[in-house]
Amino acid sequence: MQSAYKPQISHFCMAKCTIKIHLKTKRVLDSFRECLDESYDEVISRLINVAKNRSAPKLSKKAVKSIECARGRVKAGNFIDEKGVRERLKL
């Protein structure tokens, strides 16, 4: 009798499987993504690495570039403060 479970094998010889997680857990995983195209496998691998090493991972090049860009905008005064946001949203 054969098992109903058949892992998918990609052309990179990496087995894939499906896991069930609560929606709340998925939302937390989403919050750990460094960018929208980061896979859950990458997020989970990074979290495992942090747990094993007990240290935070280095930021990706994309994250560092984004932070530097944001700092430049703030330094140039190109941002909206809380008062401006309230006015824009008519709160």
Backbone as numpy.savetxt, mean C-alpha at the origin, in Angstrom:
# Nx Ny Nz CAx CAy CAz Cx Cy Cz
-8.75 -40.57 -5.81 -9.60 -39.39 -5.81 -8.71 -38.15 -5.81
-8.99 -37.23 -6.72 -8.18 -36.02 -6.83 -8.71 -34.93 -5.92
-7.79 -34.08 -5.46 -8.16 -32.94 -4.63 -8.82 -31.87 -5.50
-9.77 -31.15 -4.94 -10.45 -30.07 -5.68 -9.55 -28.84 -5.77
-8.55 -28.74 -4.90 -7.65 -27.59 -4.89 -6.59 -27.76 -5.95
-6.53 -26.79 -6.86 -5.50 -26.79 -7.90 -4.88 -25.40 -7.95
-3.68 -25.23 -7.41 -3.05 -23.91 -7.45 -2.74 -23.51 -8.89
-2.86 -22.22 -9.15 -2.51 -21.72 -10.48 -1.01 -21.54 -10.56
-0.43 -21.95 -11.65 0.99 -21.79 -11.85 1.20 -20.79 -12.98
1.90 -19.70 -12.67 2.16 -18.69 -13.70 3.41 -19.09 -14.47
3.73 -18.33 -15.51 4.91 -18.62 -16.31 6.20 -18.36 -15.56
6.12 -17.76 -14.36 7.30 -17.54 -13.53 7.47 -18.68 -12.52
6.65 -19.70 -12.64 6.69 -20.85 -11.75 6.39 -20.45 -10.31
5.49 -19.51 -10.12 5.06 -19.10 -8.79 3.65 -19.61 -8.57
3.45 -20.42 -7.57 2.11 -20.90 -7.27 1.29 -19.77 -6.68
0.02 -19.72 -7.01 -0.88 -18.71 -6.48 -2.03 -19.40 -5.79
-2.57 -18.76 -4.77 -3.73 -19.31 -4.09 -4.63 -18.17 -3.65
-5.83 -18.50 -3.31 -6.80 -17.52 -2.84 -6.99 -17.72 -1.34
-7.01 -16.61 -0.61 -7.27 -16.69 0.83 -8.48 -15.83 1.15
-9.21 -16.21 2.17 -10.36 -15.43 2.61 -9.94 -14.57 3.79
-10.26 -13.29 3.70 -10.00 -12.37 4.81 -11.24 -11.52 5.02
-11.37 -11.01 6.22 -12.49 -10.13 6.52 -12.31 -8.81 5.77
-13.41 -8.15 5.47 -13.37 -6.88 4.77 -12.55 -5.85 5.56
-12.67 -5.88 6.87 -11.90 -4.96 7.72 -10.39 -5.20 7.53
-9.99 -6.46 7.46 -8.58 -6.80 7.24 -8.12 -6.31 5.88
-8.96 -6.44 4.86 -8.61 -5.96 3.52 -8.41 -4.45 3.53
-9.27 -3.74 4.25 -9.13 -2.28 4.33 -7.80 -1.90 5.00
-7.44 -2.65 6.03 -6.16 -2.37 6.70 -5.01 -2.64 5.74
-5.07 -3.75 5.00 -4.03 -4.03 4.00 -3.96 -2.92 2.97
-5.12 -2.43 2.53 -5.15 -1.33 1.57 -4.44 -0.10 2.12
-4.59 0.15 3.40 -3.96 1.33 4.00 -2.45 1.20 4.06
-1.92 -0.02 3.98 -0.48 -0.24 4.00 0.14 -0.16 2.61
-0.68 -0.07 1.58 -0.13 0.02 0.23 0.65 1.32 0.06
1.82 1.23 -0.57 2.62 2.42 -0.86 2.16 3.09 -2.14
1.56 2.32 -3.03 1.00 2.87 -4.26 -0.15 1.96 -4.70
-1.03 2.48 -5.55 -2.24 1.74 -5.92 -1.95 0.44 -6.67
-0.83 0.39 -7.41 -0.55 -0.82 -8.17 0.28 -1.85 -7.39
0.50 -1.59 -6.10 1.22 -2.56 -5.27 0.29 -3.73 -4.97
0.75 -4.95 -5.19 -0.09 -6.13 -4.99 -0.20 -6.46 -3.49
-1.23 -7.23 -3.16 -1.38 -7.66 -1.77 -0.21 -8.54 -1.37
0.32 -9.33 -2.30 1.48 -10.16 -2.02 2.66 -9.30 -1.59
2.88 -8.18 -2.27 3.97 -7.27 -1.92 3.74 -6.64 -0.54
2.50 -6.24 -0.28 2.17 -5.64 1.02 2.40 -6.65 2.14
1.88 -7.86 1.97 2.01 -8.89 3.01 3.48 -9.26 3.20
4.23 -9.38 2.10 5.66 -9.71 2.20 6.41 -8.62 2.99
6.07 -7.37 2.72 6.71 -6.26 3.43 6.38 -6.31 4.93
5.10 -6.60 5.25 4.70 -6.70 6.65 5.39 -7.86 7.36
5.54 -8.97 6.65 6.24 -10.12 7.22 7.70 -9.75 7.49
8.31 -9.05 6.54 9.70 -8.62 6.70 9.85 -7.71 7.92
8.90 -6.79 8.10 8.93 -5.90 9.26 8.80 -6.72 10.55
7.88 -7.67 10.56 7.67 -8.48 11.76 8.92 -9.31 12.08
9.57 -9.83 11.05 10.77 -10.64 11.27 11.94 -9.79 11.75
12.10 -8.63 11.16 13.25 -7.78 11.46 12.98 -6.74 12.54
11.72 -6.59 12.91 11.32 -5.62 13.93 11.77 -4.20 13.60
11.82 -3.89 12.32 12.19 -2.54 11.91 11.36 -2.15 10.69
11.18 -0.87 10.52 10.40 -0.39 9.39 11.22 -0.51 8.11
10.56 -0.85 7.00 11.28 -0.96 5.74 11.62 0.42 5.18
12.58 0.45 4.28 12.90 1.71 3.62 11.76 2.08 2.69
11.57 3.36 2.50 10.52 3.83 1.59 10.91 3.52 0.15
9.92 3.27 -0.68 10.18 3.04 -2.09 10.64 4.35 -2.74
11.28 4.23 -3.88 11.73 5.43 -4.61 10.54 6.32 -4.96
9.43 5.68 -5.32 8.22 6.44 -5.68 7.69 7.22 -4.47
7.71 6.59 -3.29 7.23 7.26 -2.07 8.14 8.43 -1.71
9.45 8.23 -1.81 10.40 9.29 -1.49 10.21 10.47 -2.44
10.03 10.18 -3.72 9.83 11.24 -4.72 8.54 12.01 -4.42
7.49 11.29 -4.04 6.21 11.92 -3.72 6.33 12.83 -2.50
7.07 12.37 -1.48 7.27 13.16 -0.26 8.07 14.41 -0.57
9.13 14.26 -1.36 9.96 15.42 -1.74 9.15 16.45 -2.52
8.31 15.97 -3.42 7.45 16.85 -4.22 6.48 17.61 -3.31
5.88 16.91 -2.37 4.94 17.54 -1.44 5.64 18.58 -0.57
6.83 18.25 -0.10 7.59 19.20 0.71 7.91 20.46 -0.09
8.24 20.29 -1.37 8.52 21.43 -2.24 7.30 22.32 -2.40
6.13 21.70 -2.57 4.89 22.49 -2.70 4.61 23.28 -1.43
4.80 22.65 -0.27 4.56 23.33 1.00 5.56 24.47 1.17
6.83 24.21 0.86 7.87 25.23 1.00 7.58 26.43 0.11
7.01 26.18 -1.08 6.68 27.25 -2.01 5.36 27.93 -1.66
4.69 27.44 -0.62 3.41 28.03 -0.21 2.24 27.57 -1.05
2.43 26.53 -1.82 1.39 26.01 -2.71 0.60 24.92 -2.00
-0.22 25.33 -1.04 -1.07 24.39 -0.31 -2.27 25.16 0.22
-3.27 24.42 0.67 -4.48 25.03 1.23 -4.52 24.69 2.71
-4.66 25.69 3.55 -4.76 25.44 5.00 -6.19 25.04 5.35
-6.41 24.75 6.62 -7.73 24.30 7.07 -8.82 25.32 6.75
-8.51 26.58 6.94 -9.50 27.63 6.66 -9.88 27.62 5.19
-8.89 27.48 4.32 -9.16 27.42 2.89 -10.00 26.22 2.50
-9.74 25.08 3.13 -10.52 23.87 2.86 -11.97 24.08 3.29
-12.16 24.67 4.46 -13.52 24.94 4.95 -14.27 25.86 4.00
-13.58 26.90 3.50 -14.22 27.83 2.55 -14.56 27.10 1.25
-13.62 26.29 0.76 -13.84 25.58 -0.49 -15.01 24.60 -0.38
-15.12 23.95 0.79 -16.18 22.97 0.99 -17.45 23.61 1.58
-17.40 24.90 1.81 -18.54 25.66 2.36 -19.01 25.05 3.67
-18.07 24.83 4.56 -18.39 24.26 5.90 -18.47 25.37 6.94
